[in-house]
């Protein structure tokens, strides 16, 4: 069992051993689903889903380094 804390910004770190076992890499897309008292986290391949690809492309408008810096303090 691995334990991680959630920051005040809602962020957490996935332990290295879990990332390796699930083949998770920087830039991967995850989906979250609540099932009772379980949280399911799954890696998804956006490029295989036309809907997700379209939505993903519209969300990239605020992903510049300048935007990251501006949002970092929130």
DODO-542843 format. One record per residue: x, y, z of N, C-alpha, C in turn; residue in one letter; residue number from 1. Coordinates in Angstrom, 2 decimals, padded with zeros to 5 digits. Example, Ala and Ser with C-alpha at 12.3 -4.5 7.8 and 13.67 -1.06 7.14 Angstrom:
2
+---------+---------+---------+---------+----------+---------+---------+---------+---------+---------+-----+
!  n_east ! n_north !    n_up ! ca_east ! ca_north !   ca_up !  c_east ! c_north !    c_up ! residuo ! num !
+---------+---------+---------+---------+----------+---------+---------+---------+---------+---------+-----+
!  013.19 ! -005.69 !  007.80 !  012.30 !  -004.50 !  007.80 !  013.20 ! -003.30 !  007.80 !       a !   1 !
!  012.85 ! -002.25 !  007.08 !  013.67 !  -001.06 !  007.14 !  012.90 !  000.03 !  007.87 !       s !   2 !
+---------+---------+---------+---------+----------+---------+---------+---------+---------+---------+-----+
//
This chain:
74
+---------+---------+---------+---------+----------+---------+---------+---------+---------+---------+-----+
!  n_east ! n_north !    n_up ! ca_east ! ca_north !   ca_up !  c_east ! c_north !    c_up ! residuo ! num !
+---------+---------+---------+---------+----------+---------+---------+---------+---------+---------+-----+
!  000.85 ! -001.17 !  000.00 !  000.00 !   000.00 !  000.00 !  000.89 !  001.24 !  000.00 !       x !   1 !
!  000.51 !  002.22 ! -000.79 !  001.24 !   003.47 ! -000.87 !  000.32 !  004.59 ! -000.41 !       x !   2 !
!  000.87 !  005.57 !  000.27 !  000.08 !   006.69 !  000.80 !  000.65 !  007.98 !  000.26 !       x !   3 !
! -000.23 !  008.91 ! -000.13 !  000.18 !   010.23 ! -000.59 ! -000.80 !  011.25 ! -000.05 !       x !   4 !
! -000.33 !  012.44 !  000.17 ! -001.18 !   013.53 !  000.66 ! -001.64 !  014.39 ! -000.51 !       x !   5 !
! -002.77 !  015.05 ! -000.32 ! -003.28 !   016.00 ! -001.30 ! -002.94 !  017.39 ! -000.78 !       x !   6 !
! -002.36 !  018.23 ! -001.65 ! -002.00 !   019.58 ! -001.26 ! -003.23 !  020.48 ! -001.23 !       x !   7 !
! -003.05 !  021.70 ! -000.73 ! -004.16 !   022.67 ! -000.69 ! -004.66 !  023.01 ! -002.09 !       x !   8 !
! -003.83 !  022.76 ! -003.10 ! -004.22 !   023.00 ! -004.49 ! -004.87 !  021.77 ! -005.13 !       x !   9 !
! -005.06 !  020.72 ! -004.35 ! -005.68 !   019.50 ! -004.87 ! -004.72 !  018.61 ! -005.62 !       x !  10 !
! -003.43 !  018.82 ! -005.45 ! -002.42 !   018.04 ! -006.17 ! -001.87 !  016.94 ! -005.27 !       x !  11 !
! -001.41 !  015.87 ! -005.90 ! -000.76 !   014.79 ! -005.18 !  000.33 !  014.22 ! -006.07 !       x !  12 !
!  001.19 !  013.41 ! -005.50 !  002.25 !   012.74 ! -006.25 !  001.96 !  011.25 ! -006.28 !       x !  13 !
!  002.01 !  010.69 ! -007.47 !  001.86 !   009.24 ! -007.61 !  003.23 !  008.64 ! -007.37 !       x !  14 !
!  003.35 !  007.73 ! -006.40 !  004.66 !   007.15 ! -006.10 !  005.32 !  006.52 ! -007.33 !       x !  15 !
!  006.64 !  006.58 ! -007.38 !  007.41 !   006.07 ! -008.51 !  007.06 !  004.62 ! -008.82 !       x !  16 !
!  006.98 !  003.79 ! -007.79 !  006.70 !   002.37 ! -008.04 !  005.33 !  002.16 ! -008.70 !       x !  17 !
!  004.36 !  002.99 ! -008.35 !  003.03 !   002.90 ! -008.96 !  003.09 !  003.39 ! -010.40 !       x !  18 !
!  003.82 !  004.51 ! -010.63 !  003.95 !   005.02 ! -012.01 !  004.61 !  004.00 ! -012.91 !       x !  19 !
!  005.65 !  003.33 ! -012.40 !  006.33 !   002.31 ! -013.20 !  005.41 !  001.12 ! -013.47 !       x !  20 !
!  004.71 !  000.65 ! -012.45 !  003.84 !  -000.52 ! -012.61 !  002.69 ! -000.24 ! -013.57 !       x !  21 !
!  002.19 !  001.02 ! -013.58 !  001.08 !   001.38 ! -014.45 !  001.55 !  002.01 ! -015.76 !       x !  22 !
!  002.86 !  002.08 ! -015.95 !  003.45 !   002.68 ! -017.15 !  002.92 !  004.10 ! -017.37 !       x !  23 !
!  002.95 !  004.90 ! -016.30 !  002.52 !   006.30 ! -016.37 !  003.72 !  007.19 ! -016.62 !       x !  24 !
!  003.55 !  008.15 ! -017.51 !  004.62 !   009.07 ! -017.86 !  004.09 !  010.50 ! -017.88 !       x !  25 !
!  005.00 !  011.47 ! -017.81 !  004.61 !   012.88 ! -017.89 !  003.79 !  013.11 ! -019.15 !       x !  26 !
!  002.69 !  013.83 ! -019.00 !  001.83 !   014.12 ! -020.15 !  000.71 !  013.12 ! -020.37 !       x !  27 !
!  000.74 !  011.99 ! -019.66 ! -000.34 !   011.01 ! -019.80 ! -001.65 !  011.60 ! -019.28 !       x !  28 !
! -002.76 !  011.11 ! -019.77 ! -004.08 !   011.56 ! -019.35 ! -004.70 !  010.48 ! -018.47 !       x !  29 !
! -005.26 !  010.92 ! -017.34 ! -005.89 !   010.01 ! -016.40 ! -007.37 !  010.34 ! -016.28 !       x !  30 !
! -008.17 !  009.33 ! -015.99 ! -009.58 !   009.53 ! -015.71 ! -009.83 !  009.08 ! -014.27 !       x !  31 !
! -010.76 !  009.76 ! -013.59 ! -011.08 !   009.47 ! -012.20 ! -012.55 !  009.11 ! -012.10 !       x !  32 !
! -012.84 !  008.09 ! -011.29 ! -014.22 !   007.67 ! -011.10 ! -014.38 !  007.22 ! -009.65 !       x !  33 !
! -015.47 !  007.64 ! -009.02 ! -015.75 !   007.24 ! -007.64 ! -016.75 !  006.10 ! -007.69 !       x !  34 !
! -016.40 !  005.00 ! -007.03 ! -017.27 !   003.82 ! -006.92 ! -017.38 !  003.49 ! -005.44 !       x !  35 !
! -018.48 !  003.92 ! -004.83 ! -018.64 !   003.71 ! -003.39 ! -017.56 !  004.45 ! -002.64 !       x !  36 !
! -016.78 !  003.73 ! -001.86 ! -015.68 !   004.38 ! -001.13 ! -014.33 !  004.16 ! -001.82 !       x !  37 !
! -014.35 !  003.81 ! -003.10 ! -013.13 !   003.63 ! -003.89 ! -012.98 !  004.75 ! -004.91 !       x !  38 !
! -011.76 !  005.15 ! -005.16 ! -011.45 !   006.08 ! -006.23 ! -010.67 !  005.30 ! -007.28 !       x !  39 !
! -011.21 !  005.20 ! -008.47 ! -010.54 !   004.49 ! -009.56 ! -009.82 !  005.50 ! -010.44 !       x !  40 !
! -008.56 !  005.27 ! -010.67 ! -007.76 !   006.12 ! -011.53 ! -007.27 !  005.25 ! -012.67 !       x !  41 !
! -007.56 !  005.68 ! -013.90 ! -007.17 !   004.91 ! -015.07 ! -006.45 !  005.78 ! -016.07 !       x !  42 !
! -005.44 !  005.22 ! -016.70 ! -004.76 !   005.89 ! -017.80 ! -005.60 !  005.68 ! -019.05 !       x !  43 !
! -005.79 !  006.76 ! -019.81 ! -006.53 !   006.64 ! -021.06 ! -005.69 !  007.16 ! -022.21 !       x !  44 !
! -005.96 !  006.63 ! -023.37 ! -005.26 !   007.04 ! -024.57 ! -006.17 !  007.97 ! -025.36 !       x !  45 !
! -005.94 !  009.28 ! -025.21 ! -006.79 !   010.28 ! -025.85 ! -006.77 !  010.13 ! -027.37 !       x !  46 !
! -005.65 !  009.75 ! -027.95 ! -005.54 !   009.69 ! -029.40 ! -006.44 !  008.61 ! -030.01 !       x !  47 !
! -006.92 !  007.66 ! -029.21 ! -007.82 !   006.62 ! -029.72 ! -009.29 !  006.99 ! -029.60 !       x !  48 !
! -009.60 !  008.14 ! -029.01 ! -010.98 !   008.54 ! -028.78 ! -011.19 !  009.92 ! -029.40 !       x !  49 !
! -011.97 !  009.99 ! -030.48 ! -012.17 !   011.25 ! -031.19 ! -012.75 !  012.34 ! -030.29 !       x !  50 !
! -013.72 !  011.99 ! -029.44 ! -014.31 !   012.98 ! -028.54 ! -013.27 !  013.54 ! -027.58 !       x !  51 !
! -012.53 !  012.65 ! -026.92 ! -011.52 !   013.10 ! -025.96 ! -010.41 !  013.89 ! -026.65 !       x !  52 !
! -010.06 !  013.50 ! -027.86 ! -009.03 !   014.24 ! -028.60 ! -009.51 !  015.68 ! -028.85 !       x !  53 !
! -010.76 !  015.83 ! -029.26 ! -011.31 !   017.16 ! -029.51 ! -011.36 !  018.01 ! -028.26 !       x !  54 !
! -011.83 !  017.43 ! -027.16 ! -011.89 !   018.16 ! -025.90 ! -010.49 !  018.51 ! -025.43 !       x !  55 !
! -009.57 !  017.58 ! -025.51 ! -008.19 !   017.82 ! -025.07 ! -007.56 !  018.98 ! -025.82 !       x !  56 !
! -007.80 !  019.05 ! -027.12 ! -007.23 !   020.13 ! -027.93 ! -007.77 !  021.49 ! -027.52 !       x !  57 !
! -009.03 !  021.56 ! -027.08 ! -009.60 !   022.85 ! -026.67 ! -009.08 !  023.28 ! -025.31 !       x !  58 !
! -008.62 !  022.36 ! -024.50 ! -008.13 !   022.70 ! -023.16 ! -006.67 !  023.12 ! -023.16 !       x !  59 !
! -005.99 !  023.01 ! -024.27 ! -004.57 !   023.36 ! -024.33 ! -004.31 !  024.86 ! -024.46 !       x !  60 !
! -005.37 !  025.66 ! -024.61 ! -005.16 !   027.09 ! -024.83 ! -004.50 !  027.78 ! -023.65 !       x !  61 !
! -004.58 !  027.20 ! -022.45 ! -003.98 !   027.83 ! -021.27 ! -002.85 !  026.98 ! -020.71 !       x !  62 !
! -002.08 !  026.36 ! -021.55 ! -001.03 !   025.47 ! -021.04 !  000.37 !  025.99 ! -021.33 !       x !  63 !
!  000.51 !  027.29 ! -021.54 !  001.84 !   027.86 ! -021.78 !  002.58 !  028.04 ! -020.45 !       x !  64 !
!  003.89 !  028.17 ! -020.48 !  004.64 !   028.43 ! -019.24 !  004.15 !  029.70 ! -018.53 !       x !  65 !
!  003.75 !  030.71 ! -019.30 !  003.23 !   031.95 ! -018.71 !  001.93 !  031.70 ! -017.95 !       x !  66 !
!  001.08 !  030.87 ! -018.53 ! -000.17 !   030.54 ! -017.85 !  000.09 !  029.74 ! -016.58 !       x !  67 !
!  001.00 !  028.80 ! -016.66 !  001.35 !   028.01 ! -015.47 !  001.85 !  028.92 ! -014.35 !       x !  68 !
!  002.68 !  029.89 ! -014.69 !  003.21 !   030.82 ! -013.70 !  002.08 !  031.67 ! -013.10 !       x !  69 !
!  001.17 !  032.14 ! -013.96 !  000.07 !   032.97 ! -013.48 ! -000.87 !  032.20 ! -012.56 !       x !  70 !
! -001.15 !  030.94 ! -012.88 ! -002.07 !   030.13 ! -012.09 ! -001.41 !  029.50 ! -010.87 !       x !  71 !
! -000.09 !  029.47 ! -010.83 !  000.64 !   028.78 ! -009.77 !  000.31 !  029.30 ! -008.38 !       x !  72 !
!  000.07 !  030.60 ! -008.24 ! -000.17 !   031.19 ! -006.93 ! -001.60 !  031.00 ! -006.43 !       x !  73 !
! -002.48 !  030.47 ! -007.26 ! -003.88 !   030.31 ! -006.84 ! -004.10 !  029.11 ! -005.98 !       x !  74 !
+---------+---------+---------+---------+----------+---------+---------+---------+---------+---------+-----+
//
